């Protein structure tokens, strides 16, 4: 059985699977790790789903890298 993106616990080591979904569970995780400025945009969502193996920790790190200039 694949990971349930709606309810399974998410950690930085959670792998992004072919069945990845931008659920409220994922949004809560991302907000916790990236702060209140976090939001999904199309290029970022495309990067998440580009079939390159990654974890949710990689997703957090990439969002922070892309948005470092926006931070005070």
CHARMM internal coordinates of N, CA and C (Angstrom, degrees):
IC EDIT
DIST 1 N 1 CA 1.4558
DIST 1 CA 1 C 1.5343
ANGL 1 N 1 CA 1 C 109.27
DIST 1 C 2 N 1.3282
ANGL 1 CA 1 C 2 N 115.53
DIHE 1 N 1 CA 1 C 2 N 139.01
DIST 2 N 2 CA 1.4546
ANGL 1 C 2 N 2 CA 121.03
DIHE 1 CA 1 C 2 N 2 CA -178.99
DIST 2 CA 2 C 1.5197
ANGL 2 N 2 CA 2 C 110.64
DIHE 1 C 2 N 2 CA 2 C -79.53
DIST 2 C 3 N 1.2884
ANGL 2 CA 2 C 3 N 116.36
DIHE 2 N 2 CA 2 C 3 N 166.38
DIST 3 N 3 CA 1.4550
ANGL 2 C 3 N 3 CA 124.08
DIHE 2 CA 2 C 3 N 3 CA 178.43
DIST 3 CA 3 C 1.5201
ANGL 3 N 3 CA 3 C 110.17
DIHE 2 C 3 N 3 CA 3 C -61.75
DIST 3 C 4 N 1.3464
ANGL 3 CA 3 C 4 N 117.15
DIHE 3 N 3 CA 3 C 4 N 138.26
DIST 4 N 4 CA 1.4697
ANGL 3 C 4 N 4 CA 121.57
DIHE 3 CA 3 C 4 N 4 CA 176.21
DIST 4 CA 4 C 1.5222
ANGL 4 N 4 CA 4 C 108.03
DIHE 3 C 4 N 4 CA 4 C -94.18
DIST 4 C 5 N 1.3261
ANGL 4 CA 4 C 5 N 116.42
DIHE 4 N 4 CA 4 C 5 N 102.13
DIST 5 N 5 CA 1.4629
ANGL 4 C 5 N 5 CA 122.05
DIHE 4 CA 4 C 5 N 5 CA -176.48
DIST 5 CA 5 C 1.5120
ANGL 5 N 5 CA 5 C 112.72
DIHE 4 C 5 N 5 CA 5 C -66.74
DIST 5 C 6 N 1.3211
ANGL 5 CA 5 C 6 N 117.38
DIHE 5 N 5 CA 5 C 6 N -16.53
DIST 6 N 6 CA 1.4633
ANGL 5 C 6 N 6 CA 120.81
DIHE 5 CA 5 C 6 N 6 CA 179.72
DIST 6 CA 6 C 1.5229
ANGL 6 N 6 CA 6 C 112.75
DIHE 5 C 6 N 6 CA 6 C -81.37
DIST 6 C 7 N 1.3343
ANGL 6 CA 6 C 7 N 117.66
DIHE 6 N 6 CA 6 C 7 N -32.10
DIST 7 N 7 CA 1.4652
ANGL 6 C 7 N 7 CA 117.85
DIHE 6 CA 6 C 7 N 7 CA -171.04
DIST 7 CA 7 C 1.5261
ANGL 7 N 7 CA 7 C 116.12
DIHE 6 C 7 N 7 CA 7 C -136.68
DIST 7 C 8 N 1.3195
ANGL 7 CA 7 C 8 N 119.42
DIHE 7 N 7 CA 7 C 8 N -18.19
DIST 8 N 8 CA 1.4630
ANGL 7 C 8 N 8 CA 119.15
DIHE 7 CA 7 C 8 N 8 CA -179.23
DIST 8 CA 8 C 1.5365
ANGL 8 N 8 CA 8 C 109.91
DIHE 7 C 8 N 8 CA 8 C -69.24
DIST 8 C 9 N 1.3340
ANGL 8 CA 8 C 9 N 116.93
DIHE 8 N 8 CA 8 C 9 N 148.27
DIST 9 N 9 CA 1.4703
ANGL 8 C 9 N 9 CA 120.17
DIHE 8 CA 8 C 9 N 9 CA 177.79
DIST 9 CA 9 C 1.5308
ANGL 9 N 9 CA 9 C 110.58
DIHE 8 C 9 N 9 CA 9 C -63.68
DIST 9 C 10 N 1.3210
ANGL 9 CA 9 C 10 N 115.40
DIHE 9 N 9 CA 9 C 10 N 138.45
DIST 10 N 10 CA 1.4630
ANGL 9 C 10 N 10 CA 121.85
DIHE 9 CA 9 C 10 N 10 CA -179.66
DIST 10 CA 10 C 1.5285
ANGL 10 N 10 CA 10 C 108.54
DIHE 9 C 10 N 10 CA 10 C -111.17
DIST 10 C 11 N 1.3365
ANGL 10 CA 10 C 11 N 114.68
DIHE 10 N 10 CA 10 C 11 N 135.93
DIST 11 N 11 CA 1.4659
ANGL 10 C 11 N 11 CA 121.49
DIHE 10 CA 10 C 11 N 11 CA 173.92
DIST 11 CA 11 C 1.5230
ANGL 11 N 11 CA 11 C 108.04
DIHE 10 C 11 N 11 CA 11 C -130.12
DIST 11 C 12 N 1.3101
ANGL 11 CA 11 C 12 N 116.04
DIHE 11 N 11 CA 11 C 12 N 173.93
DIST 12 N 12 CA 1.4680
ANGL 11 C 12 N 12 CA 119.35
DIHE 11 CA 11 C 12 N 12 CA 176.95
DIST 12 CA 12 C 1.5229
ANGL 12 N 12 CA 12 C 111.59
DIHE 11 C 12 N 12 CA 12 C -62.31
DIST 12 C 13 N 1.3263
ANGL 12 CA 12 C 13 N 118.03
DIHE 12 N 12 CA 12 C 13 N -23.55
DIST 13 N 13 CA 1.4701
ANGL 12 C 13 N 13 CA 120.31
DIHE 12 CA 12 C 13 N 13 CA -178.99
DIST 13 CA 13 C 1.5252
ANGL 13 N 13 CA 13 C 113.43
DIHE 12 C 13 N 13 CA 13 C -91.19
DIST 13 C 14 N 1.3271
ANGL 13 CA 13 C 14 N 118.30
DIHE 13 N 13 CA 13 C 14 N 1.40
DIST 14 N 14 CA 1.4669
ANGL 13 C 14 N 14 CA 121.26
DIHE 13 CA 13 C 14 N 14 CA 178.34
DIST 14 CA 14 C 1.5229
ANGL 14 N 14 CA 14 C 108.96
DIHE 13 C 14 N 14 CA 14 C -64.77
DIST 14 C 15 N 1.3495
ANGL 14 CA 14 C 15 N 117.66
DIHE 14 N 14 CA 14 C 15 N 122.85
DIST 15 N 15 CA 1.4670
ANGL 14 C 15 N 15 CA 119.28
DIHE 14 CA 14 C 15 N 15 CA 179.73
DIST 15 CA 15 C 1.5285
ANGL 15 N 15 CA 15 C 111.38
DIHE 14 C 15 N 15 CA 15 C -74.15
DIST 15 C 16 N 1.3257
ANGL 15 CA 15 C 16 N 115.38
DIHE 15 N 15 CA 15 C 16 N 144.43
DIST 16 N 16 CA 1.4634
ANGL 15 C 16 N 16 CA 121.22
DIHE 15 CA 15 C 16 N 16 CA 173.47
DIST 16 CA 16 C 1.5262
ANGL 16 N 16 CA 16 C 105.86
DIHE 15 C 16 N 16 CA 16 C -82.40
DIST 16 C 17 N 1.3180
ANGL 16 CA 16 C 17 N 115.90
DIHE 16 N 16 CA 16 C 17 N 115.07
DIST 17 N 17 CA 1.4637
ANGL 16 C 17 N 17 CA 121.25
DIHE 16 CA 16 C 17 N 17 CA -177.39
DIST 17 CA 17 C 1.5258
ANGL 17 N 17 CA 17 C 111.01
DIHE 16 C 17 N 17 CA 17 C -96.22
DIST 17 C 18 N 1.3214
ANGL 17 CA 17 C 18 N 115.69
DIHE 17 N 17 CA 17 C 18 N 173.83
DIST 18 N 18 CA 1.4680
ANGL 17 C 18 N 18 CA 121.38
DIHE 17 CA 17 C 18 N 18 CA 176.52
DIST 18 CA 18 C 1.5219
ANGL 18 N 18 CA 18 C 111.25
DIHE 17 C 18 N 18 CA 18 C -62.99
DIST 18 C 19 N 1.3357
ANGL 18 CA 18 C 19 N 116.67
DIHE 18 N 18 CA 18 C 19 N -19.67
DIST 19 N 19 CA 1.4698
ANGL 18 C 19 N 19 CA 121.22
DIHE 18 CA 18 C 19 N 19 CA -178.63
DIST 19 CA 19 C 1.5254
ANGL 19 N 19 CA 19 C 112.25
DIHE 18 C 19 N 19 CA 19 C -101.32
DIST 19 C 20 N 1.3420
ANGL 19 CA 19 C 20 N 116.65
DIHE 19 N 19 CA 19 C 20 N 18.31
DIST 20 N 20 CA 1.4616
ANGL 19 C 20 N 20 CA 121.58
DIHE 19 CA 19 C 20 N 20 CA 179.57
DIST 20 CA 20 C 1.5262
ANGL 20 N 20 CA 20 C 110.95
DIHE 19 C 20 N 20 CA 20 C -54.73
DIST 20 C 21 N 1.3402
ANGL 20 CA 20 C 21 N 115.35
DIHE 20 N 20 CA 20 C 21 N 140.39
DIST 21 N 21 CA 1.4681
ANGL 20 C 21 N 21 CA 122.09
DIHE 20 CA 20 C 21 N 21 CA 176.34
DIST 21 CA 21 C 1.5292
ANGL 21 N 21 CA 21 C 109.10
DIHE 20 C 21 N 21 CA 21 C -135.04
DIST 21 C 22 N 1.3405
ANGL 21 CA 21 C 22 N 115.95
DIHE 21 N 21 CA 21 C 22 N 143.24
DIST 22 N 22 CA 1.4639
ANGL 21 C 22 N 22 CA 121.44
DIHE 21 CA 21 C 22 N 22 CA 174.67
DIST 22 CA 22 C 1.5265
ANGL 22 N 22 CA 22 C 108.31
DIHE 21 C 22 N 22 CA 22 C -81.89
DIST 22 C 23 N 1.3100
ANGL 22 CA 22 C 23 N 117.46
DIHE 22 N 22 CA 22 C 23 N 77.26
DIST 23 N 23 CA 1.4634
ANGL 22 C 23 N 23 CA 122.23
DIHE 22 CA 22 C 23 N 23 CA -177.12
DIST 23 CA 23 C 1.5163
ANGL 23 N 23 CA 23 C 111.05
DIHE 22 C 23 N 23 CA 23 C -91.12
DIST 23 C 24 N 1.3223
ANGL 23 CA 23 C 24 N 116.11
DIHE 23 N 23 CA 23 C 24 N 171.77
DIST 24 N 24 CA 1.4610
ANGL 23 C 24 N 24 CA 120.77
DIHE 23 CA 23 C 24 N 24 CA 174.56
DIST 24 CA 24 C 1.5260
ANGL 24 N 24 CA 24 C 110.37
DIHE 23 C 24 N 24 CA 24 C -61.01
DIST 24 C 25 N 1.3144
ANGL 24 CA 24 C 25 N 117.47
DIHE 24 N 24 CA 24 C 25 N -33.78
DIST 25 N 25 CA 1.4616
ANGL 24 C 25 N 25 CA 122.16
DIHE 24 CA 24 C 25 N 25 CA 176.83
DIST 25 CA 25 C 1.5369
ANGL 25 N 25 CA 25 C 109.99
DIHE 24 C 25 N 25 CA 25 C -59.96
DIST 25 C 26 N 1.3334
ANGL 25 CA 25 C 26 N 116.95
DIHE 25 N 25 CA 25 C 26 N -45.40
DIST 26 N 26 CA 1.4621
ANGL 25 C 26 N 26 CA 121.46
DIHE 25 CA 25 C 26 N 26 CA 178.39
DIST 26 CA 26 C 1.5289
ANGL 26 N 26 CA 26 C 109.75
DIHE 25 C 26 N 26 CA 26 C -66.74
DIST 26 C 27 N 1.3331
ANGL 26 CA 26 C 27 N 117.16
DIHE 26 N 26 CA 26 C 27 N -42.88
DIST 27 N 27 CA 1.4651
ANGL 26 C 27 N 27 CA 120.11
DIHE 26 CA 26 C 27 N 27 CA 179.99
DIST 27 CA 27 C 1.5318
ANGL 27 N 27 CA 27 C 111.24
DIHE 26 C 27 N 27 CA 27 C -60.29
DIST 27 C 28 N 1.3328
ANGL 27 CA 27 C 28 N 117.21
DIHE 27 N 27 CA 27 C 28 N -41.72
DIST 28 N 28 CA 1.4731
ANGL 27 C 28 N 28 CA 120.22
DIHE 27 CA 27 C 28 N 28 CA 177.36
DIST 28 CA 28 C 1.5258
ANGL 28 N 28 CA 28 C 110.53
DIHE 27 C 28 N 28 CA 28 C -60.90
DIST 28 C 29 N 1.3310
ANGL 28 CA 28 C 29 N 116.20
DIHE 28 N 28 CA 28 C 29 N -44.87
DIST 29 N 29 CA 1.4663
ANGL 28 C 29 N 29 CA 120.82
DIHE 28 CA 28 C 29 N 29 CA 178.86
DIST 29 CA 29 C 1.5225
ANGL 29 N 29 CA 29 C 110.53
DIHE 28 C 29 N 29 CA 29 C -59.88
DIST 29 C 30 N 1.3320
ANGL 29 CA 29 C 30 N 116.56
DIHE 29 N 29 CA 29 C 30 N -47.09
DIST 30 N 30 CA 1.4574
ANGL 29 C 30 N 30 CA 120.44
DIHE 29 CA 29 C 30 N 30 CA -178.06
DIST 30 CA 30 C 1.5257
ANGL 30 N 30 CA 30 C 111.73
DIHE 29 C 30 N 30 CA 30 C -65.38
DIST 30 C 31 N 1.3115
ANGL 30 CA 30 C 31 N 117.44
DIHE 30 N 30 CA 30 C 31 N -40.92
DIST 31 N 31 CA 1.4657
ANGL 30 C 31 N 31 CA 120.98
DIHE 30 CA 30 C 31 N 31 CA 176.83
DIST 31 CA 31 C 1.5269
ANGL 31 N 31 CA 31 C 111.01
DIHE 30 C 31 N 31 CA 31 C -61.56
DIST 31 C 32 N 1.3235
ANGL 31 CA 31 C 32 N 116.16
DIHE 31 N 31 CA 31 C 32 N -40.64
DIST 32 N 32 CA 1.4630
ANGL 31 C 32 N 32 CA 120.87
DIHE 31 CA 31 C 32 N 32 CA 179.05
DIST 32 CA 32 C 1.5259
ANGL 32 N 32 CA 32 C 111.37
DIHE 31 C 32 N 32 CA 32 C -61.99
DIST 32 C 33 N 1.3312
ANGL 32 CA 32 C 33 N 116.70
DIHE 32 N 32 CA 32 C 33 N -39.12
DIST 33 N 33 CA 1.4577
ANGL 32 C 33 N 33 CA 120.73
DIHE 32 CA 32 C 33 N 33 CA -174.80
DIST 33 CA 33 C 1.5298
ANGL 33 N 33 CA 33 C 114.32
DIHE 32 C 33 N 33 CA 33 C -94.09
DIST 33 C 34 N 1.3282
ANGL 33 CA 33 C 34 N 117.26
DIHE 33 N 33 CA 33 C 34 N -21.86
DIST 34 N 34 CA 1.4729
ANGL 33 C 34 N 34 CA 120.58
DIHE 33 CA 33 C 34 N 34 CA -176.44
DIST 34 CA 34 C 1.5185
ANGL 34 N 34 CA 34 C 113.03
DIHE 33 C 34 N 34 CA 34 C -112.10
DIST 34 C 35 N 1.3130
ANGL 34 CA 34 C 35 N 117.91
DIHE 34 N 34 CA 34 C 35 N -15.48
DIST 35 N 35 CA 1.4537
ANGL 34 C 35 N 35 CA 121.03
DIHE 34 CA 34 C 35 N 35 CA 179.70
DIST 35 CA 35 C 1.5183
ANGL 35 N 35 CA 35 C 112.84
DIHE 34 C 35 N 35 CA 35 C 95.14
DIST 35 C 36 N 1.3204
ANGL 35 CA 35 C 36 N 114.23
DIHE 35 N 35 CA 35 C 36 N 176.82
DIST 36 N 36 CA 1.4644
ANGL 35 C 36 N 36 CA 122.24
DIHE 35 CA 35 C 36 N 36 CA -173.63
DIST 36 CA 36 C 1.5260
ANGL 36 N 36 CA 36 C 113.24
DIHE 35 C 36 N 36 CA 36 C -64.59
DIST 36 C 37 N 1.3174
ANGL 36 CA 36 C 37 N 118.66
DIHE 36 N 36 CA 36 C 37 N -20.40
DIST 37 N 37 CA 1.4634
ANGL 36 C 37 N 37 CA 121.31
DIHE 36 CA 36 C 37 N 37 CA 179.95
DIST 37 CA 37 C 1.5249
ANGL 37 N 37 CA 37 C 112.52
DIHE 36 C 37 N 37 CA 37 C -77.04
DIST 37 C 38 N 1.3388
ANGL 37 CA 37 C 38 N 117.46
DIHE 37 N 37 CA 37 C 38 N -7.86
DIST 38 N 38 CA 1.4645
ANGL 37 C 38 N 38 CA 120.02
DIHE 37 CA 37 C 38 N 38 CA -176.71
DIST 38 CA 38 C 1.5185
ANGL 38 N 38 CA 38 C 111.47
DIHE 37 C 38 N 38 CA 38 C -60.93
DIST 38 C 39 N 1.3379
ANGL 38 CA 38 C 39 N 114.89
DIHE 38 N 38 CA 38 C 39 N 137.65
DIST 39 N 39 CA 1.4621
ANGL 38 C 39 N 39 CA 121.78
DIHE 38 CA 38 C 39 N 39 CA 169.31
DIST 39 CA 39 C 1.5220
ANGL 39 N 39 CA 39 C 107.74
DIHE 38 C 39 N 39 CA 39 C -158.35
DIST 39 C 40 N 1.3349
ANGL 39 CA 39 C 40 N 115.51
DIHE 39 N 39 CA 39 C 40 N 151.98
DIST 40 N 40 CA 1.4586
ANGL 39 C 40 N 40 CA 120.97
DIHE 39 CA 39 C 40 N 40 CA 174.46
DIST 40 CA 40 C 1.5237
ANGL 40 N 40 CA 40 C 108.38
DIHE 39 C 40 N 40 CA 40 C -83.55
DIST 40 C 41 N 1.3326
ANGL 40 CA 40 C 41 N 116.74
DIHE 40 N 40 CA 40 C 41 N 141.90
DIST 41 N 41 CA 1.4606
ANGL 40 C 41 N 41 CA 120.24
DIHE 40 CA 40 C 41 N 41 CA 167.68
DIST 41 CA 41 C 1.5339
ANGL 41 N 41 CA 41 C 106.68
DIHE 40 C 41 N 41 CA 41 C -130.41
DIST 41 C 42 N 1.3008
ANGL 41 CA 41 C 42 N 116.69
DIHE 41 N 41 CA 41 C 42 N 167.18
DIST 42 N 42 CA 1.4736
ANGL 41 C 42 N 42 CA 120.30
DIHE 41 CA 41 C 42 N 42 CA -173.91
DIST 42 CA 42 C 1.5263
ANGL 42 N 42 CA 42 C 113.91
DIHE 41 C 42 N 42 CA 42 C -59.76
DIST 42 C 43 N 1.3344
ANGL 42 CA 42 C 43 N 118.91
DIHE 42 N 42 CA 42 C 43 N -46.29
DIST 43 N 43 CA 1.4755
ANGL 42 C 43 N 43 CA 117.77
DIHE 42 CA 42 C 43 N 43 CA 178.98
DIST 43 CA 43 C 1.5361
ANGL 43 N 43 CA 43 C 112.54
DIHE 42 C 43 N 43 CA 43 C -61.45
DIST 43 C 44 N 1.3256
ANGL 43 CA 43 C 44 N 116.88
DIHE 43 N 43 CA 43 C 44 N -38.52
DIST 44 N 44 CA 1.4583
ANGL 43 C 44 N 44 CA 120.48
DIHE 43 CA 43 C 44 N 44 CA 179.44
DIST 44 CA 44 C 1.5287
ANGL 44 N 44 CA 44 C 110.35
DIHE 43 C 44 N 44 CA 44 C -67.92
DIST 44 C 45 N 1.3204
ANGL 44 CA 44 C 45 N 117.47
DIHE 44 N 44 CA 44 C 45 N -42.90
DIST 45 N 45 CA 1.4687
ANGL 44 C 45 N 45 CA 120.21
DIHE 44 CA 44 C 45 N 45 CA 177.92
DIST 45 CA 45 C 1.5320
ANGL 45 N 45 CA 45 C 110.37
DIHE 44 C 45 N 45 CA 45 C -63.02
DIST 45 C 46 N 1.3324
ANGL 45 CA 45 C 46 N 117.66
DIHE 45 N 45 CA 45 C 46 N -38.18
DIST 46 N 46 CA 1.4659
ANGL 45 C 46 N 46 CA 120.66
DIHE 45 CA 45 C 46 N 46 CA 177.55
DIST 46 CA 46 C 1.5288
ANGL 46 N 46 CA 46 C 109.95
DIHE 45 C 46 N 46 CA 46 C -63.91
DIST 46 C 47 N 1.3274
ANGL 46 CA 46 C 47 N 117.75
DIHE 46 N 46 CA 46 C 47 N -40.33
DIST 47 N 47 CA 1.4617
ANGL 46 C 47 N 47 CA 121.15
DIHE 46 CA 46 C 47 N 47 CA 177.74
DIST 47 CA 47 C 1.5253
ANGL 47 N 47 CA 47 C 110.46
DIHE 46 C 47 N 47 CA 47 C -62.00
DIST 47 C 48 N 1.3397
ANGL 47 CA 47 C 48 N 117.04
DIHE 47 N 47 CA 47 C 48 N -43.17
DIST 48 N 48 CA 1.4665
ANGL 47 C 48 N 48 CA 120.39
DIHE 47 CA 47 C 48 N 48 CA 179.81
DIST 48 CA 48 C 1.5252
ANGL 48 N 48 CA 48 C 110.20
DIHE 47 C 48 N 48 CA 48 C -58.31
DIST 48 C 49 N 1.3213
ANGL 48 CA 48 C 49 N 117.08
DIHE 48 N 48 CA 48 C 49 N -41.00
DIST 49 N 49 CA 1.4695
ANGL 48 C 49 N 49 CA 122.44
DIHE 48 CA 48 C 49 N 49 CA -174.00
DIST 49 CA 49 C 1.5278
ANGL 49 N 49 CA 49 C 113.83
DIHE 48 C 49 N 49 CA 49 C -95.40
DIST 49 C 50 N 1.3193
ANGL 49 CA 49 C 50 N 119.34
DIHE 49 N 49 CA 49 C 50 N 18.47
DIST 50 N 50 CA 1.4655
ANGL 49 C 50 N 50 CA 120.70
DIHE 49 CA 49 C 50 N 50 CA -174.07
DIST 50 CA 50 C 1.5303
ANGL 50 N 50 CA 50 C 114.54
DIHE 49 C 50 N 50 CA 50 C -79.22
DIST 50 C 51 N 1.3081
ANGL 50 CA 50 C 51 N 117.28
DIHE 50 N 50 CA 50 C 51 N 8.98
DIST 51 N 51 CA 1.4707
ANGL 50 C 51 N 51 CA 124.62
DIHE 50 CA 50 C 51 N 51 CA 176.65
DIST 51 CA 51 C 1.5273
ANGL 51 N 51 CA 51 C 113.65
DIHE 50 C 51 N 51 CA 51 C 71.43
DIST 51 C 52 N 1.3359
ANGL 51 CA 51 C 52 N 117.84
DIHE 51 N 51 CA 51 C 52 N 7.85
DIST 52 N 52 CA 1.4571
ANGL 51 C 52 N 52 CA 121.45
DIHE 51 CA 51 C 52 N 52 CA 172.00
DIST 52 CA 52 C 1.5251
ANGL 52 N 52 CA 52 C 107.08
DIHE 51 C 52 N 52 CA 52 C -82.11
DIST 52 C 53 N 1.3490
ANGL 52 CA 52 C 53 N 118.23
DIHE 52 N 52 CA 52 C 53 N 129.93
DIST 53 N 53 CA 1.4596
ANGL 52 C 53 N 53 CA 119.16
DIHE 52 CA 52 C 53 N 53 CA 179.95
DIST 53 CA 53 C 1.5246
ANGL 53 N 53 CA 53 C 111.45
DIHE 52 C 53 N 53 CA 53 C -57.56
DIST 53 C 54 N 1.3316
ANGL 53 CA 53 C 54 N 115.94
DIHE 53 N 53 CA 53 C 54 N 131.09
DIST 54 N 54 CA 1.4553
ANGL 53 C 54 N 54 CA 121.17
DIHE 53 CA 53 C 54 N 54 CA 178.95
DIST 54 CA 54 C 1.5125
ANGL 54 N 54 CA 54 C 109.58
DIHE 53 C 54 N 54 CA 54 C -156.95
DIST 54 C 55 N 1.3160
ANGL 54 CA 54 C 55 N 115.52
DIHE 54 N 54 CA 54 C 55 N 165.37
DIST 55 N 55 CA 1.4655
ANGL 54 C 55 N 55 CA 122.58
DIHE 54 CA 54 C 55 N 55 CA 175.99
DIST 55 CA 55 C 1.5249
ANGL 55 N 55 CA 55 C 108.66
DIHE 54 C 55 N 55 CA 55 C -113.84
DIST 55 C 56 N 1.3291
ANGL 55 CA 55 C 56 N 115.98
DIHE 55 N 55 CA 55 C 56 N 172.19
DIST 56 N 56 CA 1.4627
ANGL 55 C 56 N 56 CA 119.18
DIHE 55 CA 55 C 56 N 56 CA 175.94
DIST 56 CA 56 C 1.5325
ANGL 56 N 56 CA 56 C 110.37
DIHE 55 C 56 N 56 CA 56 C -66.49
DIST 56 C 57 N 1.3159
ANGL 56 CA 56 C 57 N 118.31
DIHE 56 N 56 CA 56 C 57 N -26.05
DIST 57 N 57 CA 1.4618
ANGL 56 C 57 N 57 CA 120.79
DIHE 56 CA 56 C 57 N 57 CA 173.36
DIST 57 CA 57 C 1.5218
ANGL 57 N 57 CA 57 C 111.05
DIHE 56 C 57 N 57 CA 57 C -63.98
DIST 57 C 58 N 1.3327
ANGL 57 CA 57 C 58 N 116.51
DIHE 57 N 57 CA 57 C 58 N -40.62
DIST 58 N 58 CA 1.4666
ANGL 57 C 58 N 58 CA 120.36
DIHE 57 CA 57 C 58 N 58 CA 175.78
DIST 58 CA 58 C 1.5277
ANGL 58 N 58 CA 58 C 110.58
DIHE 57 C 58 N 58 CA 58 C -63.28
DIST 58 C 59 N 1.3282
ANGL 58 CA 58 C 59 N 116.56
DIHE 58 N 58 CA 58 C 59 N -38.09
DIST 59 N 59 CA 1.4677
ANGL 58 C 59 N 59 CA 121.44
DIHE 58 CA 58 C 59 N 59 CA 179.51
DIST 59 CA 59 C 1.5299
ANGL 59 N 59 CA 59 C 109.83
DIHE 58 C 59 N 59 CA 59 C -64.25
DIST 59 C 60 N 1.3301
ANGL 59 CA 59 C 60 N 116.61
DIHE 59 N 59 CA 59 C 60 N -46.00
DIST 60 N 60 CA 1.4709
ANGL 59 C 60 N 60 CA 120.70
DIHE 59 CA 59 C 60 N 60 CA 176.93
DIST 60 CA 60 C 1.5312
ANGL 60 N 60 CA 60 C 109.92
DIHE 59 C 60 N 60 CA 60 C -58.24
DIST 60 C 61 N 1.3374
ANGL 60 CA 60 C 61 N 116.52
DIHE 60 N 60 CA 60 C 61 N -49.15
DIST 61 N 61 CA 1.4656
ANGL 60 C 61 N 61 CA 120.86
DIHE 60 CA 60 C 61 N 61 CA -177.52
DIST 61 CA 61 C 1.5274
ANGL 61 N 61 CA 61 C 111.32
DIHE 60 C 61 N 61 CA 61 C -61.02
DIST 61 C 62 N 1.3354
ANGL 61 CA 61 C 62 N 117.02
DIHE 61 N 61 CA 61 C 62 N -40.73
DIST 62 N 62 CA 1.4612
ANGL 61 C 62 N 62 CA 120.31
DIHE 61 CA 61 C 62 N 62 CA -179.93
DIST 62 CA 62 C 1.5182
ANGL 62 N 62 CA 62 C 111.25
DIHE 61 C 62 N 62 CA 62 C -67.64
DIST 62 C 63 N 1.3257
ANGL 62 CA 62 C 63 N 117.92
DIHE 62 N 62 CA 62 C 63 N -40.63
DIST 63 N 63 CA 1.4715
ANGL 62 C 63 N 63 CA 119.74
DIHE 62 CA 62 C 63 N 63 CA 178.16
DIST 63 CA 63 C 1.5322
ANGL 63 N 63 CA 63 C 109.24
DIHE 62 C 63 N 63 CA 63 C -62.18
DIST 63 C 64 N 1.3274
ANGL 63 CA 63 C 64 N 115.96
DIHE 63 N 63 CA 63 C 64 N -44.28
DIST 64 N 64 CA 1.4627
ANGL 63 C 64 N 64 CA 119.20
DIHE 63 CA 63 C 64 N 64 CA 179.81
DIST 64 CA 64 C 1.5222
ANGL 64 N 64 CA 64 C 111.12
DIHE 63 C 64 N 64 CA 64 C -63.41
DIST 64 C 65 N 1.3312
ANGL 64 CA 64 C 65 N 117.46
DIHE 64 N 64 CA 64 C 65 N -39.98
DIST 65 N 65 CA 1.4654
ANGL 64 C 65 N 65 CA 121.11
DIHE 64 CA 64 C 65 N 65 CA 177.95
DIST 65 CA 65 C 1.5275
ANGL 65 N 65 CA 65 C 110.41
DIHE 64 C 65 N 65 CA 65 C -61.84
DIST 65 C 66 N 1.3296
ANGL 65 CA 65 C 66 N 116.77
DIHE 65 N 65 CA 65 C 66 N -45.70
DIST 66 N 66 CA 1.4641
ANGL 65 C 66 N 66 CA 121.05
DIHE 65 CA 65 C 66 N 66 CA -178.45
DIST 66 CA 66 C 1.5265
ANGL 66 N 66 CA 66 C 112.39
DIHE 65 C 66 N 66 CA 66 C -67.75
DIST 66 C 67 N 1.3092
ANGL 66 CA 66 C 67 N 116.86
DIHE 66 N 66 CA 66 C 67 N -24.14
DIST 67 N 67 CA 1.4615
ANGL 66 C 67 N 67 CA 120.24
DIHE 66 CA 66 C 67 N 67 CA -173.47
DIST 67 CA 67 C 1.5254
ANGL 67 N 67 CA 67 C 113.48
DIHE 66 C 67 N 67 CA 67 C -114.62
DIST 67 C 68 N 1.3161
ANGL 67 CA 67 C 68 N 118.12
DIHE 67 N 67 CA 67 C 68 N 13.40
DIST 68 N 68 CA 1.4626
ANGL 67 C 68 N 68 CA 120.25
DIHE 67 CA 67 C 68 N 68 CA -178.16
DIST 68 CA 68 C 1.5213
ANGL 68 N 68 CA 68 C 112.39
DIHE 67 C 68 N 68 CA 68 C -62.67
DIST 68 C 69 N 1.3149
ANGL 68 CA 68 C 69 N 118.63
DIHE 68 N 68 CA 68 C 69 N -31.47
DIST 69 N 69 CA 1.4658
ANGL 68 C 69 N 69 CA 120.84
DIHE 68 CA 68 C 69 N 69 CA 179.80
DIST 69 CA 69 C 1.5205
ANGL 69 N 69 CA 69 C 112.19
DIHE 68 C 69 N 69 CA 69 C -71.10
DIST 69 C 70 N 1.3312
ANGL 69 CA 69 C 70 N 115.99
DIHE 69 N 69 CA 69 C 70 N -24.15
DIST 70 N 70 CA 1.4682
ANGL 69 C 70 N 70 CA 120.29
DIHE 69 CA 69 C 70 N 70 CA -178.84
DIST 70 CA 70 C 1.5253
ANGL 70 N 70 CA 70 C 111.89
DIHE 69 C 70 N 70 CA 70 C -79.96
DIST 70 C 71 N 1.3468
ANGL 70 CA 70 C 71 N 116.05
DIHE 70 N 70 CA 70 C 71 N -16.53
DIST 71 N 71 CA 1.4748
ANGL 70 C 71 N 71 CA 119.00
DIHE 70 CA 70 C 71 N 71 CA -179.44
DIST 71 CA 71 C 1.5266
ANGL 71 N 71 CA 71 C 110.04
DIHE 70 C 71 N 71 CA 71 C -78.92
DIST 71 C 72 N 1.3386
ANGL 71 CA 71 C 72 N 115.92
DIHE 71 N 71 CA 71 C 72 N 144.77
DIST 72 N 72 CA 1.4749
ANGL 71 C 72 N 72 CA 118.59
DIHE 71 CA 71 C 72 N 72 CA 179.27
DIST 72 CA 72 C 1.5062
ANGL 72 N 72 CA 72 C 112.45
DIHE 71 C 72 N 72 CA 72 C -67.29
END
COOR INIT
IC SEED 1 N 1 CA 1 C
IC BUILD
